[in-house]
Amino acid sequence: MPRWLFVKITDRDGNFGWGEATLEGHTEAVEGTLDGFSKRFLGFEADDIEHLWQSAWRQSFYRGGPVFMSALSGIDIALWDLKARKLNVPVYQLLGGKVRQKVAVYAWIGGDRPTEVEAAARARKAQGFRSVKMNATEDVGWLDSPSVLQGSVERLKTVRNLGMDAALDFHGRLHKPMAKQLAKALEPHGPLFIEEPLLSEHPEGIKQISGLTSCAVALGERLYSRWDVKRYLEDSSVDVLQPDVSHCGGISELKRIASMAEAYDVAIAPHCPLGPIALAACLQVGLTTPNHTIQEMSQGIHYNKEAGDFDLHSYVKDPSVFDVQDGFVTAPTGPGLGIEIKEDFVREIAQNATPWPVPGFIGKDGGIREW
C-alpha cells in the first residue's frame, strides 16, 4: 500500500464519509492524534463541520504543525464527504457551486533522482497530460559545483521541446547559494513554476529569490494553516500557493487559504502526491475556487511504484472519475467527494501495511543532505 492514511467517520444514523490524513513518514504520530480526536469528538453533531474544526483549534492550546493539522484534515474531509452524501450532492455544491467544468492537472516524471524524462514525458502525454512536474536536481551540497545544475536545464528543455509545460520542484533540497543560480539558469526556458526554491522556514531567502527571477515561485506543502501562509502573502514572495488538503486542515482551511490568496492575486495549485481521497477533495475545491490554476495528481508517481501494484486508482470502485483528457479532469457528478472506496480491500491491505519511511540523502562527505 502506498504511503496513505485513510479516515472513515460514521454518524449514529449510519451515514459515513471518507477523509485522508496522510503525512508522509509520520503515520504513527498522526494515528495517535486521531485517536485523541476521536475520543474528544465522539457525540459531536457531524453536520457542524466548522464547530468541530474550531473546537479542535481553539481548545487544543498547543496546535498547528504537520501532525496536528494532518489529523484534523482527515476528519474535516470526511465530514464534508458525509454531509454531502447525506444530502445526495457533490461537495462542490456545498462550497458555492462550480466556477469551472473541469480542472487542469499535472503528473510526475523522473523520480527522486530524475532520469529518462523524455520517455516519461511522452508517456504522460499519451495518458492525456499536458503538464508534468519533476525534481529539479538530485541531492546538492550547500555550495556545490555549478555543473551539477546543468542537467536540470537540459531536462526542462527536453520536456518543453515535446510541447509540454514542466514545473521544477527544488524540494527544499537546495540552499540559497545554489537555488539562486538554478532559478536564473532555468528562467530562459520557461518553467511552469519553480517549487520550494528554499524550505519555507527561510522566508527571507524566498523573498530574495523571488526578486531575482521572473519564474513563478511556488510553495506551500509545508505551511499548515492560514496563519502560516499569511507572511508570504504580505511580503509578495510567492506567485503560486500549494497547500496540501491532507496537511493544512482539510477542505475548510484550504478554501480559506485560497480566498486569502485571491485577495493578493496569488494562484492556488494544491500539493497532492497522495491518495485518491485527497485528490477527490482537491478537485471539489478546485471546481469552486476562482484562483485555482492546476492540480497535482499522483497517478504513476515513483512513490506509488515503490509500493508494488498499488496506485491512485487501486482503492476506488470507478477509476474513470480520474480520467485525464487533454490535460483536464472533468467535474465528478457523484455525491460527496464523488468517489466510492473499496472498503473491504482497504481493510484487507491495511492488516499488513507498514508505515512509509522518509527517504534521505547522504553527501559524498558523509554528511546528511536535504531530501
Sequence and secondary structure as in RCSB ss.txt:
>XXXX:A:sequence
MPRWLFVKITDRDGNFGWGEATLEGHTEAVEGTLDGFSKRFLGFEADDIEHLWQSAWRQSFYRGGPVFMSALSGI
DIALWDLKARKLNVPVYQLLGGKVRQKVAVYAWIGGDRPTEVEAAARARKAQGFRSVKMNATEDVGWLDSPSVLQ
GSVERLKTVRNLGMDAALDFHGRLHKPMAKQLAKALEPHGPLFIEEPLLSEHPEGIKQISGLTSCAVALGERLYS
RWDVKRYLEDSSVDVLQPDVSHCGGISELKRIASMAEAYDVAIAPHCPLGPIALAACLQVGLTTPNHTIQEMSQG
IHYNKEAGDFDLHSYVKDPSVFDVQDGFVTAPTGPGLGIEIKEDFVREIAQNATPWPVPGFIGKDGGIREW
>XXXX:A:secstr
  S  EEEEE TTS EEEEE   TT HHHHHHHHHHHHHHHTTS TT HHHHHHHHHHT SS  HHHHHHHHHHH
HHHHHHHHHHHHTSBHHHHTT  S SEEEEEEE STTTT  HHHHHHHHHHTT SEEEEES S   SS  GGGGH
HHHHHHHHHHTTT EEEEE TT S HHHHHHHHHHHGGG  S EE SS TT HHHHHHHHHH  S EEE TT  S
HHHHHHHHHTT  SEE  BTTTTTHHHHHHHHHHHHHHTT EE  B  S HHHHHHHHHHHTT TTB  EE  TT
 HHHHHTSS  TTTTBS GGGG  BTTEEE   SSBTS  B HHHHHHHHTT        EE TTS EE  
